[in-house]
Amino acid sequence: MHTSPISTFLIGSESLLIQCGKYLLSSGHVIRGIVSNAPQIREWAATQSIRIVDPQTDYTSVLREEPFDYLLSITNFSIIPDDVLAVPTYGTINFHDGPLPLYAGLNVTTWALADEAESHAISWHVVDTGIDTGNVVLERAVELGPDETAFSLNTKCFEAGIDSFPDLVSILESRTLEGRAQGDGRRQYFGKFHRPSRAGILDLTESASKIAALIRSLDFGTYENPIGLPKLLIGDMVVFARSITIGSESTQPPGTVLSCSKDSLSISTATFDVVLSNLTIVKHGTGGRSNDLSTRIIPGDSVIPVPALDLDQLGWADSKAARNDVRALRVLRDPHPVIIPKTTDATANGFDRHELIPAHTAGSEESTAEIVCATVVTFLAKMCNQAAVDVLVYGSGDSNDKVHGRLFQEGAAVRFTFNDIDETIENAFARTSKRLGSYRAFSGYSVDLATRYPLLPTPADLETVEVHFSDVPREPSGNRAVAITVTESGTVWFVADQAKLSRDDFSRMRKQFKHFSTYAARRPTAAFREIGLLEKKDFQRILFDWNTSAVTYEPSTIQHQFDDAVRKYGDAVALVTDRERVSYT
């Protein structure tokens, strides 16, 4: 057996990596570097003089600089490229917070609890070309309590990871990785966008224990909730319930309201009555939140189940919303709004509407709404001179029916990038059009996003420009000044809130868009950096007319001007100091 220290690189994003790193160093082992952009990990690495590598870069070359034994993936939620896996001498080991192969993928503590699993474990496994498919090197059982939540189970898995790490290091010191093959056992894989069935709507015809399991599986304590909240649909409200207590055996039909107070709801299920508490209520159409049900429902009311047809559609919509949520969070954490140049104050009221037909689409049957919309978005980036812009996109297929309208808010926060100034205009349009296409059918995001991430604004709060796919011109909402609507035929409607954008500034914006689309039609292969927003007459006025500073003057030197002043003013006082006066002569 080798007794020399093992050399490692670590990759991950949470504090478990730090705890494992501390053990490695205290045991005399070597950490060549850490691949992470998490602030707490970068700070700790700096205190230990450990090299830190940005995971957004091509870090393979860094790992290849000097041979090392193992790459340890600890709370790393990104797929490691195959060329990276080939670098360490003895292999890559990953920490996984569930038993394999039964619970592979992400957020598996939630799915184990929702399944009412009777046991749980953490796994240290070899990373191969599959996802969580490599041999299990070490497994440690984790005891499940009767009222286990995602938060408490995540904590136990964290502790089990720390507790089992010394045993893992002992195995790694042997420089041989065999482990247990996962074999043909039952395998479940849970992807990043996997969500509870029924979009998390509680089915009161199920047992109380099943309902409690779902609620507790989605309880992340004070941490951000990456999945969703358990909910009931009551009238025009969505009621989020984050705590549950199981009571006596039910004597009323499932879904019967037994009692209701400001912050709790007692209701019957298929087996036992339950008390739902820690409630948040969102009323459809307002986005407003409160915590008082007592004025809306009374004992004896029934919570009507969601029709099966609606449930079939919910799975598709919830999956789309999950993707939109993740994209929106990237925007909300570091927003790049469209900033409209303003030169005058907005003092009017009402909305100003104007219809435009972009030059490159006029008379063209091949143009699509996505291409026209891409023209709009590319123009917005050019107008505010930004390499990245965040736009609120509203799809033409968004549903406002009684179920979908309560669970999903319209308006996806989408980031568009224009980093390559040498990219051709037609390529920029095509790339942007492709990105827009994925939002056209459905642009909704989860109505519980604000509750799950209370420290962040919602997409509806963004002060940017709205872009709509619609045959009816839409008005800007919230604190936004402009909404741009693209119709199926390629017509563009600009609508401005005159209390937020003056007529002059709005007029200039429309003129610039018209010039932009005309230029793009004439020179589609021109580079993005070449395109301008000013017409020739405006260019002449700004660059030359406004800078015409020539004046008529008499040619004269400073000495001659002094002589002229002496002759003109003579003994008059020219300068006064504390002690004397000086005349021109």
C-alpha positions in Angstrom: 0.0 0.0 0.0 1.2 3.5 -0.8 1.9 5.7 2.2 2.9 8.8 0.4 0.4 11.8 0.5 -2.3 11.8 -2.2 -2.4 14.8 -4.5 -5.8 16.2 -5.4 -7.9 18.9 -7.2 -11.3 19.7 -5.7 -14.3 20.9 -7.6 -17.6 22.1 -6.0 -19.7 25.0 -4.7 -20.7 24.4 -1.0 -19.2 24.3 2.4 -18.9 20.5 2.5 -15.9 20.9 0.1 -14.2 23.2 2.7 -14.7 20.6 5.5 -13.2 17.8 3.3 -10.4 20.1 2.2 -9.5 20.8 5.9 -9.3 17.1 6.6 -7.0 16.5 3.6 -4.6 19.2 4.7 -4.6 18.2 8.3 -3.8 14.6 7.2 -0.8 15.7 5.2 -2.3 15.4 1.8 -2.0 17.9 -1.1 -4.6 20.1 -2.7 -3.2 21.4 -6.0 -6.1 23.6 -6.6 -9.9 24.1 -6.3 -12.3 24.7 -9.2 -15.1 26.9 -7.9 -16.6 30.3 -8.2 -18.4 30.2 -4.8 -17.2 33.1 -2.6 -16.9 31.2 0.6 -14.7 28.5 -1.1 -12.6 31.1 -2.8 -12.0 33.0 0.5 -11.0 29.8 2.3 -8.7 28.7 -0.5 -7.0 32.1 -0.3 -6.3 31.7 3.4 -4.6 28.3 2.6 -2.7 29.7 -0.4 -4.5 27.2 -2.6 -4.9 28.0 -6.3 -8.4 28.8 -7.3 -9.7 28.1 -10.8 -12.8 29.6 -12.5 -15.1 26.8 -13.6 -16.4 29.0 -16.4 -13.0 28.8 -18.1 -11.4 25.9 -19.9 -9.8 24.6 -16.7 -8.6 21.4 -18.3 -5.3 22.9 -19.3 -4.7 24.0 -15.6 -5.3 20.4 -14.4 -2.8 19.1 -17.0 0.0 21.3 -15.8 1.2 18.8 -13.2 0.2 15.2 -12.6 -2.1 14.5 -9.6 -3.9 11.5 -8.2 -7.6 12.3 -7.8 -10.2 14.9 -8.7 -12.7 15.1 -5.9 -16.2 16.4 -6.9 -17.9 17.6 -3.7 -21.2 19.4 -4.0 -20.5 20.0 -7.7 -23.7 20.3 -9.7 -22.2 20.5 -13.2 -21.3 17.7 -15.5 -17.6 17.2 -15.7 -16.3 17.0 -19.3 -14.8 13.8 -20.5 -11.4 15.4 -21.2 -11.2 16.5 -17.6 -12.1 13.0 -16.3 -9.1 11.7 -18.3 -6.6 13.9 -16.4 -6.3 12.6 -12.8 -4.0 9.5 -12.5 -6.4 7.3 -10.5 -9.8 8.8 -11.3 -12.5 11.2 -10.2 -14.7 10.6 -7.1 -18.1 12.4 -6.6 -20.1 12.9 -3.4 -23.8 12.1 -3.9 -26.5 12.7 -1.4 -28.5 9.6 -2.1 -28.3 5.8 -2.5 -27.3 4.6 -5.9 -28.7 3.5 -8.3 -32.1 4.1 -6.7 -31.8 7.9 -6.5 -29.5 9.3 -9.1 -29.5 13.0 -10.3 -30.3 16.2 -8.4 -32.4 17.1 -5.4 -32.7 13.4 -4.5 -33.4 14.0 -0.8 -36.7 15.6 -1.9 -37.6 12.7 -4.2 -36.8 10.1 -1.6 -39.0 11.8 1.0 -41.8 12.3 -1.5 -41.6 8.5 -2.2 -41.9 7.9 1.6 -38.6 6.0 1.4 -37.9 3.9 4.5 -34.1 4.3 4.3 -31.5 6.6 2.9 -27.7 6.9 2.4 -25.0 9.0 0.9 -22.6 7.6 -1.7 -19.0 8.3 -2.8 -18.7 7.0 -6.3 -16.4 6.9 -9.3 -17.3 9.4 -12.0 -17.5 7.9 -15.5 -19.1 9.1 -18.7 -22.6 8.5 -17.4 -24.4 10.6 -14.7 -24.1 9.0 -11.3 -23.4 5.6 -12.9 -19.9 4.8 -11.7 -18.9 2.2 -9.1 -19.8 3.1 -5.5 -16.6 3.3 -3.5 -18.2 4.0 -0.1 -21.8 4.3 1.2 -23.0 5.6 4.5 -26.5 5.0 5.9 -28.5 8.1 6.9 -31.4 7.5 9.4 -34.7 9.0 8.5 -36.9 10.6 11.2 -40.7 10.5 11.3 -41.0 14.2 10.4 -38.0 14.5 8.1 -37.9 17.5 5.8 -35.7 18.2 2.8 -33.8 20.7 5.0 -33.2 18.2 7.9 -32.2 15.4 5.5 -29.8 17.6 3.6 -28.2 18.5 6.9 -27.9 14.8 7.8 -26.3 14.0 4.4 -23.9 16.9 4.9 -22.9 15.4 8.3 -22.6 11.9 6.8 -20.4 13.3 4.1 -18.0 14.8 6.7 -18.2 11.7 8.9 -17.4 9.3 6.0 -14.7 11.3 4.4 -11.8 9.9 6.5 -12.8 6.4 5.5 -12.9 7.5 1.8 -9.4 9.0 2.1 -8.1 5.7 3.5 -9.4 4.0 0.4 -7.9 6.6 -1.8 -4.5 6.2 -0.2 -4.4 2.7 -1.7 -4.5 4.2 -5.2 -7.0 1.5 -6.2 -10.6 2.2 -6.9 -12.8 -0.9 -7.2 -16.0 -0.4 -5.3 -19.4 -1.8 -5.9 -20.9 -1.9 -9.4 -24.4 -0.4 -9.5 -25.5 -3.4 -11.6 -29.0 -4.0 -12.7 -30.8 -2.7 -9.5 -33.7 -0.3 -9.9 -32.4 3.0 -11.1 -34.3 6.3 -11.0 -32.8 9.5 -12.4 -34.1 12.9 -11.5 -33.0 15.7 -13.7 -32.6 19.4 -13.0 -36.1 20.2 -14.1 -37.9 17.3 -12.6 -40.9 18.5 -10.7 -43.6 16.9 -8.5 -46.6 15.5 -10.3 -49.7 17.8 -10.6 -47.3 20.8 -10.3 -47.2 20.3 -6.6 -51.0 20.6 -6.1 -52.0 18.5 -3.1 -54.4 15.7 -3.9 -56.7 15.5 -0.9 -58.0 12.1 -2.0 -54.7 10.6 -1.1 -53.6 9.5 2.4 -52.5 12.1 4.9 -49.1 10.5 5.1 -48.6 10.8 1.4 -49.7 14.5 1.5 -47.4 15.1 4.5 -44.5 13.4 2.6 -44.8 15.8 -0.3 -45.0 18.9 1.9 -42.0 17.9 4.0 -40.0 17.0 0.9 -40.4 20.6 -0.3 -39.5 22.2 3.0 -36.0 23.6 2.6 -36.1 25.7 5.8 -34.6 29.2 5.3 -32.7 28.1 2.2 -33.8 28.8 -1.3 -36.2 26.3 -2.7 -35.1 25.1 -6.2 -38.2 23.0 -6.9 -41.5 24.4 -5.9 -44.0 24.7 -3.1 -46.9 22.4 -2.2 -50.2 24.1 -2.9 -54.0 24.1 -3.0 -56.2 25.9 -5.5 -59.1 27.6 -3.6 -61.4 29.9 -5.6 -59.1 32.5 -7.3 -56.3 31.8 -4.8 -53.2 29.7 -4.7 -52.5 28.6 -1.1 -48.9 27.5 -0.4 -48.6 25.3 2.6 -45.2 24.6 4.1 -46.1 22.8 7.3 -48.5 20.0 8.2 -49.8 18.2 11.3 -51.7 15.0 11.0 -54.7 14.7 13.3 -57.5 12.2 13.9 -59.2 9.9 11.4 -61.3 11.8 8.8 -65.1 11.5 9.0 -65.8 14.0 6.2 -65.3 13.6 2.4 -61.7 14.4 1.3 -61.2 18.1 0.8 -63.8 19.3 3.3 -62.7 22.4 5.2 -63.0 21.8 8.9 -61.8 25.0 10.3 -59.8 28.0 9.1 -57.9 30.8 10.9 -55.6 33.6 9.8 -52.6 31.3 9.3 -53.9 27.7 9.3 -56.3 25.4 7.5 -57.8 22.2 8.9 -59.0 19.9 6.1 -60.0 16.2 5.6 -58.1 13.7 3.5 -58.7 10.1 2.5 -57.4 8.9 5.8 -56.8 11.5 8.5 -57.6 15.2 9.0 -54.6 17.5 8.6 -53.8 21.0 9.7 -51.9 23.0 7.0 -49.9 26.0 8.4 -47.2 28.4 7.5 -49.4 29.6 4.6 -48.8 32.1 1.8 -51.8 33.1 -0.4 -51.5 34.5 -3.9 -54.6 35.9 -5.5 -54.9 35.3 -9.3 -54.3 38.4 -11.4 -52.7 40.5 -8.7 -49.6 38.6 -7.6 -50.3 40.1 -4.1 -49.5 38.0 -1.1 -51.2 37.7 2.3 -51.6 35.2 5.0 -55.3 35.3 5.9 -57.7 32.7 4.6 -60.3 33.2 7.3 -62.2 35.8 5.4 -62.4 33.7 2.2 -63.6 30.2 3.2 -65.6 28.8 6.0 -66.1 25.3 7.6 -68.0 23.0 5.3 -66.6 24.4 2.1 -65.0 21.9 -0.3 -61.7 22.2 -2.1 -62.6 21.0 -5.6 -60.0 18.6 -7.2 -58.3 19.8 -10.4 -59.9 18.2 -13.5 -57.9 15.4 -15.0 -57.7 17.2 -18.4 -56.1 20.2 -16.7 -53.6 17.9 -14.9 -52.4 16.5 -18.2 -51.5 20.0 -19.4 -50.0 21.0 -16.1 -47.0 18.6 -16.5 -46.0 20.1 -19.7 -46.5 23.7 -18.5 -44.7 23.0 -15.2 -41.7 21.6 -17.0 -41.5 24.7 -19.3 -41.9 27.0 -16.3 -39.1 25.2 -14.4 -36.7 26.0 -17.3 -37.9 29.6 -17.4 -37.4 29.9 -13.6 -33.8 28.9 -13.8 -33.2 31.3 -16.7 -35.0 34.1 -14.8 -32.9 33.5 -11.7 -29.7 34.1 -13.6 -31.2 37.4 -14.8 -32.6 38.5 -11.4 -29.3 37.9 -9.6 -27.4 40.1 -12.0 -29.8 42.2 -14.1 -28.9 43.9 -17.4 -32.0 45.8 -18.2 -32.6 47.7 -21.4 -31.9 51.4 -20.6 -33.7 53.7 -22.9 -31.8 57.0 -23.5 -33.8 59.9 -22.1 -33.2 63.6 -22.9 -36.4 65.2 -21.7 -38.8 64.7 -18.7 -41.9 62.7 -19.3 -44.9 64.8 -18.2 -47.9 63.5 -20.1 -50.4 60.8 -19.3 -51.8 57.8 -21.3 -50.2 55.5 -23.8 -48.7 56.5 -27.2 -49.1 53.8 -29.9 -47.3 53.5 -33.2 -47.4 50.8 -35.9 -44.2 50.0 -37.9 -43.2 47.5 -40.5 -39.5 46.7 -40.4 -37.9 47.3 -43.7 -36.4 43.9 -44.1 -39.8 42.2 -43.7 -41.9 44.4 -45.9 -43.4 42.3 -48.7 -41.5 39.2 -47.6 -43.5 36.0 -47.1 -40.5 34.2 -45.7 -40.3 36.4 -42.6 -41.5 35.0 -39.3 -42.5 36.6 -36.1 -39.4 35.3 -34.4 -37.1 37.0 -37.0 -38.9 40.3 -36.6 -38.8 39.9 -32.8 -35.0 39.2 -33.1 -34.7 42.4 -35.0 -36.4 44.2 -32.1 -34.2 42.6 -29.5 -30.9 43.2 -31.4 -31.9 46.8 -31.9 -32.5 47.2 -28.1 -29.0 45.9 -27.4 -27.6 48.3 -30.0 -29.6 51.3 -28.7 -28.4 51.0 -25.1 -24.9 49.9 -26.3 -24.8 46.7 -24.1 -23.3 43.3 -24.8 -26.1 41.7 -22.8 -29.7 42.8 -22.4 -32.6 41.4 -20.3 -36.0 41.5 -21.9 -39.4 40.4 -20.7 -40.8 38.0 -23.3 -44.5 37.3 -23.4 -45.5 34.3 -25.6 -48.5 34.1 -27.8 -49.5 30.7 -26.4 -49.5 31.7 -22.7 -52.7 30.4 -21.1 -55.0 32.4 -18.8 -57.4 29.7 -18.1 -58.6 29.2 -14.5 -55.8 26.6 -13.6 -52.8 27.8 -15.6 -53.5 31.4 -14.9 -53.2 30.8 -11.2 -50.0 28.7 -11.3 -47.9 30.5 -13.8 -47.2 34.2 -14.3 -46.7 35.5 -17.8 -43.4 37.1 -18.8 -40.1 35.2 -19.0 -37.0 37.2 -18.1 -34.6 36.4 -20.9 -31.0 37.4 -21.4 -29.7 38.0 -24.9 -25.9 38.4 -25.5 -24.1 40.2 -28.3 -20.5 39.8 -27.2 -19.0 39.3 -30.7 -19.0 42.8 -32.4 -17.7 41.2 -35.6 -20.8 38.9 -35.9 -22.8 39.5 -39.0 -26.3 41.1 -38.5 -28.0 38.1 -40.2 -26.2 35.7 -37.8 -27.2 37.8 -34.8 -30.8 37.8 -36.0 -30.8 34.0 -36.6 -29.2 33.2 -33.2 -31.6 35.5 -31.3 -34.6 34.2 -33.3 -33.8 30.6 -32.2 -33.6 31.7 -28.6 -36.9 33.5 -28.8 -38.7 30.5 -30.4 -38.5 28.5 -27.2 -40.5 31.1 -25.4 -43.2 31.8 -28.0 -45.5 28.9 -27.1 -45.1 29.4 -23.3 -43.3 32.1 -21.5 -44.7 31.6 -18.0 -42.8 31.2 -14.8 -43.9 29.7 -11.5 -46.2 31.8 -9.4 -44.3 30.7 -6.3 -40.9 32.0 -7.5 -41.1 35.1 -5.3 -42.0 33.0 -2.2 -39.2 30.5 -2.9 -36.6 33.3 -3.4 -37.9 36.1 -1.2 -34.7 38.2 -1.4 -34.8 38.5 -5.2 -37.2 40.6 -7.3 -39.6 38.8 -9.6 -39.4 39.0 -13.4 -42.5 41.3 -13.2 -40.4 43.8 -11.2 -37.7 44.2 -13.9 -37.4 47.8 -15.2 -36.7 46.9 -18.8 -38.6 46.6 -22.2 -41.5 44.1 -22.8 -41.6 42.2 -26.0 -44.9 40.4 -26.9 -45.9 37.9 -29.5 -49.5 39.0 -30.1 -51.8 40.3 -32.8 -53.1 42.9 -30.4 -50.7 45.7 -29.3 -49.9 45.4 -25.6 -49.3 48.2 -23.1 -46.3 48.3 -20.8 -47.1 47.2 -17.2 -45.5 47.7 -13.8 -42.6 50.2 -13.8 -41.7 49.6 -17.5 -41.9 52.5 -20.0 -42.2 50.6 -23.3 -43.9 47.5 -24.7 -43.1 46.2 -28.2 -45.6 43.8 -29.8 -44.7 41.6 -32.8 -47.7 40.3 -34.8 -47.8 37.1 -36.8 -47.6 39.1 -40.0 -44.4 40.9 -39.0 -45.9 44.2 -37.9 -44.4 45.9 -34.9 -46.3 48.0 -32.4 -44.4 50.4 -30.2 -46.4 51.5 -27.1 -45.0 53.9 -24.5 -46.3 55.0 -21.1 -46.1 58.8 -21.6 -45.7 59.2 -17.8 -42.4 57.3 -18.1 -41.0 58.3 -21.5 -41.4 61.6 -23.2 -42.8 61.9 -26.8 -39.5 63.2 -28.1 -37.5 60.3 -26.6 -40.1 57.8 -27.8 -40.1 59.4 -31.3 -36.3 59.1 -31.5 -36.4 55.5 -30.4 -38.9 54.6 -33.2 -36.8 56.5 -35.8 -33.7 54.7 -34.7 -35.5 51.3 -35.0 -36.7 52.2 -38.5 -33.1 53.1 -39.5 -31.7 50.0 -37.9 -34.1 47.7 -39.8 -33.5 49.5 -43.1 -29.7 49.1 -42.6 -30.1 45.5 -41.8 -32.1 44.8 -44.9 -29.6 46.5 -47.1 -26.4 45.0 -45.5 -27.3 41.7 -43.8 -23.7 40.5 -43.9 -22.3 43.7 -42.3 -20.7 43.3 -38.8 -22.8 44.1 -35.8 -20.3 46.9 -34.9 -20.9 48.6 -38.2 -24.6 49.2 -37.9 -25.6 52.7 -36.8 -28.8 54.1 -35.4 -28.6 57.6 -36.9 -29.9 58.8 -40.3 -27.6 60.9 -42.4 -29.3 64.2 -41.4 -29.1 63.4 -37.7 -25.5 62.3 -38.1 -24.7 65.6 -39.8 -26.5 67.6 -37.2 -24.8 65.9 -34.2 -21.3 65.6 -35.5 -21.0 68.8 -37.5 -23.9 71.3 -37.0 -23.8 71.2 -33.2 -20.0 71.5 -33.3 -19.9 74.5 -35.5 -18.1 76.9 -33.2 -16.5 79.3 -35.6 -16.9 83.0 -34.7 -15.6 86.3 -36.2 -12.8 87.9 -34.3 -10.1 90.5 -34.8 -6.6 88.9 -35.0 -4.5 90.2 -32.1 -1.8 89.1 -29.7 -2.2 89.2 -25.9 0.4 92.0 -25.7 -1.6 94.1 -28.2 -4.7 93.5 -26.2 -3.0 94.8 -23.0 -1.9 97.9 -24.9 -5.4 98.5 -26.1 -6.7 98.2 -22.5 -4.2 100.7 -21.2 -5.2 103.2 -23.9 -8.9 102.6 -23.2 -8.9 102.6 -19.3 -5.8 104.5 -18.4 -5.6 105.1 -14.6 -8.7 103.0 -13.8 -8.2 100.3 -11.2 -7.4 97.0 -12.8 -6.4 94.8 -9.7 -7.1 95.0 -6.0 -5.1 93.1 -3.4 -5.1 93.3 0.4 -2.6 96.1 0.5 -2.6 97.9 -2.8 -4.5 98.8 -5.9 -3.0 98.5 -9.4 -4.1 100.6 -12.4 -3.9 99.7 -16.1 -1.0 102.2 -16.5 
